[in-house]
Amino acid sequence: LRELQVANVLLQLVENCAISEQGKSVAESVIIFLHGEEKSSQVDILMDRSVVTNYCIPIMAHTLKGSEFRGMFPHLLYSAKLFQVLSRCRQYAERLVQDP
């Protein structure tokens, strides 16, 4: 998927206001899962768009409450994986802990 540059296509979807909230969530997660373990331009763009504040933290909070987030009920393993992947890159790990 990396060689096919799937993340670049998904970034276009994330930036498209016409995409559903569920579609945006899936796109953000796939980008993080594909490229979040090391510094990448794709994840940098998500970070610049406040993905930690607007996606990672809220999805985990809703997971722990068992409540709906962006039209879905997130699963703990799925939500925790976002943090696990991002924590493998020092710069992204620092962004995770900087969030208020």
PyMOL commands that place a pseudoatom at each C-alpha (Angstrom):
pseudoatom trace, name=CA, resn=LEU, resi=1, chain=A, elem=C, hetatm=0, pos=[0.000, 0.000, 0.000]
pseudoatom trace, name=CA, resn=ARG, resi=2, chain=A, elem=C, hetatm=0, pos=[2.914, 2.337, 0.673]
pseudoatom trace, name=CA, resn=GLU, resi=3, chain=A, elem=C, hetatm=0, pos=[4.320, 1.744, -2.816]
pseudoatom trace, name=CA, resn=LEU, resi=4, chain=A, elem=C, hetatm=0, pos=[0.906, 2.476, -4.318]
pseudoatom trace, name=CA, resn=GLN, resi=5, chain=A, elem=C, hetatm=0, pos=[0.913, 5.819, -2.474]
pseudoatom trace, name=CA, resn=VAL, resi=6, chain=A, elem=C, hetatm=0, pos=[-2.460, 5.072, -0.937]
pseudoatom trace, name=CA, resn=ALA, resi=7, chain=A, elem=C, hetatm=0, pos=[-1.806, 7.594, 1.851]
pseudoatom trace, name=CA, resn=ASN, resi=8, chain=A, elem=C, hetatm=0, pos=[-1.571, 10.445, -0.658]
pseudoatom trace, name=CA, resn=VAL, resi=9, chain=A, elem=C, hetatm=0, pos=[-4.984, 9.581, -2.058]
pseudoatom trace, name=CA, resn=LEU, resi=10, chain=A, elem=C, hetatm=0, pos=[-6.393, 9.288, 1.456]
pseudoatom trace, name=CA, resn=LEU, resi=11, chain=A, elem=C, hetatm=0, pos=[-4.980, 12.715, 2.352]
pseudoatom trace, name=CA, resn=GLN, resi=12, chain=A, elem=C, hetatm=0, pos=[-6.950, 14.175, -0.516]
pseudoatom trace, name=CA, resn=LEU, resi=13, chain=A, elem=C, hetatm=0, pos=[-10.075, 12.584, 0.944]
pseudoatom trace, name=CA, resn=VAL, resi=14, chain=A, elem=C, hetatm=0, pos=[-9.336, 13.954, 4.419]
pseudoatom trace, name=CA, resn=GLU, resi=15, chain=A, elem=C, hetatm=0, pos=[-8.964, 17.443, 2.970]
pseudoatom trace, name=CA, resn=ASN, resi=16, chain=A, elem=C, hetatm=0, pos=[-12.215, 17.080, 1.008]
pseudoatom trace, name=CA, resn=CYS, resi=17, chain=A, elem=C, hetatm=0, pos=[-15.073, 18.642, 2.955]
pseudoatom trace, name=CA, resn=ALA, resi=18, chain=A, elem=C, hetatm=0, pos=[-17.576, 16.408, 1.151]
pseudoatom trace, name=CA, resn=ILE, resi=19, chain=A, elem=C, hetatm=0, pos=[-16.256, 13.187, 2.742]
pseudoatom trace, name=CA, resn=SER, resi=20, chain=A, elem=C, hetatm=0, pos=[-18.314, 11.654, 5.531]
pseudoatom trace, name=CA, resn=GLU, resi=21, chain=A, elem=C, hetatm=0, pos=[-17.023, 11.722, 9.086]
pseudoatom trace, name=CA, resn=GLN, resi=22, chain=A, elem=C, hetatm=0, pos=[-16.743, 7.927, 9.014]
pseudoatom trace, name=CA, resn=GLY, resi=23, chain=A, elem=C, hetatm=0, pos=[-14.738, 8.081, 5.791]
pseudoatom trace, name=CA, resn=LYS, resi=24, chain=A, elem=C, hetatm=0, pos=[-12.469, 10.727, 7.269]
pseudoatom trace, name=CA, resn=SER, resi=25, chain=A, elem=C, hetatm=0, pos=[-11.845, 8.534, 10.323]
pseudoatom trace, name=CA, resn=VAL, resi=26, chain=A, elem=C, hetatm=0, pos=[-10.937, 5.531, 8.217]
pseudoatom trace, name=CA, resn=ALA, resi=27, chain=A, elem=C, hetatm=0, pos=[-8.628, 7.614, 6.013]
pseudoatom trace, name=CA, resn=GLU, resi=28, chain=A, elem=C, hetatm=0, pos=[-6.835, 9.181, 8.989]
pseudoatom trace, name=CA, resn=SER, resi=29, chain=A, elem=C, hetatm=0, pos=[-6.368, 5.794, 10.648]
pseudoatom trace, name=CA, resn=VAL, resi=30, chain=A, elem=C, hetatm=0, pos=[-5.001, 4.105, 7.537]
pseudoatom trace, name=CA, resn=ILE, resi=31, chain=A, elem=C, hetatm=0, pos=[-2.517, 6.936, 7.007]
pseudoatom trace, name=CA, resn=ILE, resi=32, chain=A, elem=C, hetatm=0, pos=[-1.336, 6.630, 10.603]
pseudoatom trace, name=CA, resn=PHE, resi=33, chain=A, elem=C, hetatm=0, pos=[-1.141, 2.828, 10.408]
pseudoatom trace, name=CA, resn=LEU, resi=34, chain=A, elem=C, hetatm=0, pos=[0.856, 2.970, 7.162]
pseudoatom trace, name=CA, resn=HIS, resi=35, chain=A, elem=C, hetatm=0, pos=[3.241, 5.815, 7.964]
pseudoatom trace, name=CA, resn=GLY, resi=36, chain=A, elem=C, hetatm=0, pos=[3.041, 6.721, 11.657]
pseudoatom trace, name=CA, resn=GLU, resi=37, chain=A, elem=C, hetatm=0, pos=[5.978, 4.636, 12.864]
pseudoatom trace, name=CA, resn=GLU, resi=38, chain=A, elem=C, hetatm=0, pos=[8.487, 7.018, 11.320]
pseudoatom trace, name=CA, resn=LYS, resi=39, chain=A, elem=C, hetatm=0, pos=[8.463, 10.640, 10.280]
pseudoatom trace, name=CA, resn=SER, resi=40, chain=A, elem=C, hetatm=0, pos=[6.563, 11.073, 7.037]
pseudoatom trace, name=CA, resn=SER, resi=41, chain=A, elem=C, hetatm=0, pos=[5.098, 13.922, 5.059]
pseudoatom trace, name=CA, resn=GLN, resi=42, chain=A, elem=C, hetatm=0, pos=[1.657, 12.307, 5.180]
pseudoatom trace, name=CA, resn=VAL, resi=43, chain=A, elem=C, hetatm=0, pos=[1.526, 12.106, 8.971]
pseudoatom trace, name=CA, resn=ASP, resi=44, chain=A, elem=C, hetatm=0, pos=[3.120, 15.560, 9.238]
pseudoatom trace, name=CA, resn=ILE, resi=45, chain=A, elem=C, hetatm=0, pos=[0.143, 16.927, 7.313]
pseudoatom trace, name=CA, resn=LEU, resi=46, chain=A, elem=C, hetatm=0, pos=[-2.260, 15.180, 9.681]
pseudoatom trace, name=CA, resn=MET, resi=47, chain=A, elem=C, hetatm=0, pos=[-0.334, 16.568, 12.654]
pseudoatom trace, name=CA, resn=ASP, resi=48, chain=A, elem=C, hetatm=0, pos=[-0.567, 20.061, 11.169]
pseudoatom trace, name=CA, resn=ARG, resi=49, chain=A, elem=C, hetatm=0, pos=[-4.312, 19.478, 10.945]
pseudoatom trace, name=CA, resn=SER, resi=50, chain=A, elem=C, hetatm=0, pos=[-4.403, 18.637, 14.696]
pseudoatom trace, name=CA, resn=VAL, resi=51, chain=A, elem=C, hetatm=0, pos=[-5.099, 14.936, 14.251]
pseudoatom trace, name=CA, resn=VAL, resi=52, chain=A, elem=C, hetatm=0, pos=[-4.121, 14.241, 17.863]
pseudoatom trace, name=CA, resn=THR, resi=53, chain=A, elem=C, hetatm=0, pos=[-6.553, 16.796, 19.298]
pseudoatom trace, name=CA, resn=ASN, resi=54, chain=A, elem=C, hetatm=0, pos=[-9.341, 16.270, 16.767]
pseudoatom trace, name=CA, resn=TYR, resi=55, chain=A, elem=C, hetatm=0, pos=[-9.130, 12.525, 16.210]
pseudoatom trace, name=CA, resn=CYS, resi=56, chain=A, elem=C, hetatm=0, pos=[-6.793, 10.436, 18.370]
pseudoatom trace, name=CA, resn=ILE, resi=57, chain=A, elem=C, hetatm=0, pos=[-7.811, 11.804, 21.773]
pseudoatom trace, name=CA, resn=PRO, resi=58, chain=A, elem=C, hetatm=0, pos=[-11.560, 11.951, 21.062]
pseudoatom trace, name=CA, resn=ILE, resi=59, chain=A, elem=C, hetatm=0, pos=[-11.720, 8.461, 19.549]
pseudoatom trace, name=CA, resn=MET, resi=60, chain=A, elem=C, hetatm=0, pos=[-10.000, 7.014, 22.622]
pseudoatom trace, name=CA, resn=ALA, resi=61, chain=A, elem=C, hetatm=0, pos=[-12.268, 8.971, 24.972]
pseudoatom trace, name=CA, resn=HIS, resi=62, chain=A, elem=C, hetatm=0, pos=[-15.377, 7.719, 23.170]
pseudoatom trace, name=CA, resn=THR, resi=63, chain=A, elem=C, hetatm=0, pos=[-13.969, 4.185, 23.107]
pseudoatom trace, name=CA, resn=LEU, resi=64, chain=A, elem=C, hetatm=0, pos=[-13.505, 4.211, 26.873]
pseudoatom trace, name=CA, resn=LYS, resi=65, chain=A, elem=C, hetatm=0, pos=[-17.019, 5.617, 27.401]
pseudoatom trace, name=CA, resn=GLY, resi=66, chain=A, elem=C, hetatm=0, pos=[-18.564, 3.185, 24.922]
pseudoatom trace, name=CA, resn=SER, resi=67, chain=A, elem=C, hetatm=0, pos=[-20.086, 6.113, 23.074]
pseudoatom trace, name=CA, resn=GLU, resi=68, chain=A, elem=C, hetatm=0, pos=[-20.425, 7.004, 19.425]
pseudoatom trace, name=CA, resn=PHE, resi=69, chain=A, elem=C, hetatm=0, pos=[-17.716, 8.963, 17.612]
pseudoatom trace, name=CA, resn=ARG, resi=70, chain=A, elem=C, hetatm=0, pos=[-18.191, 10.209, 14.055]
pseudoatom trace, name=CA, resn=GLY, resi=71, chain=A, elem=C, hetatm=0, pos=[-21.090, 7.846, 13.526]
pseudoatom trace, name=CA, resn=MET, resi=72, chain=A, elem=C, hetatm=0, pos=[-19.348, 4.691, 14.815]
pseudoatom trace, name=CA, resn=PHE, resi=73, chain=A, elem=C, hetatm=0, pos=[-18.634, 2.927, 18.075]
pseudoatom trace, name=CA, resn=PRO, resi=74, chain=A, elem=C, hetatm=0, pos=[-14.835, 2.565, 18.112]
pseudoatom trace, name=CA, resn=HIS, resi=75, chain=A, elem=C, hetatm=0, pos=[-13.088, -0.546, 19.398]
pseudoatom trace, name=CA, resn=LEU, resi=76, chain=A, elem=C, hetatm=0, pos=[-10.342, -0.351, 22.033]
pseudoatom trace, name=CA, resn=LEU, resi=77, chain=A, elem=C, hetatm=0, pos=[-7.704, -2.252, 20.033]
pseudoatom trace, name=CA, resn=TYR, resi=78, chain=A, elem=C, hetatm=0, pos=[-8.287, -0.032, 17.017]
pseudoatom trace, name=CA, resn=SER, resi=79, chain=A, elem=C, hetatm=0, pos=[-8.072, 3.178, 19.061]
pseudoatom trace, name=CA, resn=ALA, resi=80, chain=A, elem=C, hetatm=0, pos=[-5.049, 2.062, 21.071]
pseudoatom trace, name=CA, resn=LYS, resi=81, chain=A, elem=C, hetatm=0, pos=[-3.219, 1.086, 17.872]
pseudoatom trace, name=CA, resn=LEU, resi=82, chain=A, elem=C, hetatm=0, pos=[-3.215, 4.762, 16.799]
pseudoatom trace, name=CA, resn=PHE, resi=83, chain=A, elem=C, hetatm=0, pos=[-1.251, 5.678, 19.925]
pseudoatom trace, name=CA, resn=GLN, resi=84, chain=A, elem=C, hetatm=0, pos=[0.998, 2.635, 19.678]
pseudoatom trace, name=CA, resn=VAL, resi=85, chain=A, elem=C, hetatm=0, pos=[2.008, 3.412, 16.098]
pseudoatom trace, name=CA, resn=LEU, resi=86, chain=A, elem=C, hetatm=0, pos=[2.538, 7.144, 16.670]
pseudoatom trace, name=CA, resn=SER, resi=87, chain=A, elem=C, hetatm=0, pos=[4.550, 6.501, 19.831]
pseudoatom trace, name=CA, resn=ARG, resi=88, chain=A, elem=C, hetatm=0, pos=[7.195, 4.649, 17.812]
pseudoatom trace, name=CA, resn=CYS, resi=89, chain=A, elem=C, hetatm=0, pos=[8.320, 7.904, 16.203]
pseudoatom trace, name=CA, resn=ARG, resi=90, chain=A, elem=C, hetatm=0, pos=[9.882, 10.261, 18.742]
pseudoatom trace, name=CA, resn=GLN, resi=91, chain=A, elem=C, hetatm=0, pos=[8.503, 13.418, 17.105]
pseudoatom trace, name=CA, resn=TYR, resi=92, chain=A, elem=C, hetatm=0, pos=[4.957, 12.048, 16.986]
pseudoatom trace, name=CA, resn=ALA, resi=93, chain=A, elem=C, hetatm=0, pos=[5.224, 10.659, 20.517]
pseudoatom trace, name=CA, resn=GLU, resi=94, chain=A, elem=C, hetatm=0, pos=[6.138, 14.151, 21.691]
pseudoatom trace, name=CA, resn=ARG, resi=95, chain=A, elem=C, hetatm=0, pos=[3.057, 15.523, 19.941]
pseudoatom trace, name=CA, resn=LEU, resi=96, chain=A, elem=C, hetatm=0, pos=[0.901, 12.946, 21.731]
pseudoatom trace, name=CA, resn=VAL, resi=97, chain=A, elem=C, hetatm=0, pos=[2.119, 13.986, 25.174]
pseudoatom trace, name=CA, resn=GLN, resi=98, chain=A, elem=C, hetatm=0, pos=[1.923, 17.709, 24.379]
pseudoatom trace, name=CA, resn=ASP, resi=99, chain=A, elem=C, hetatm=0, pos=[-1.821, 17.544, 23.813]
pseudoatom trace, name=CA, resn=PRO, resi=100, chain=A, elem=C, hetatm=0, pos=[-3.668, 19.189, 26.715]
for i in range(1, 100): cmd.bond("trace and resi %d" % i, "trace and resi %d" % (i + 1))
show_as sticks, trace
zoom trace
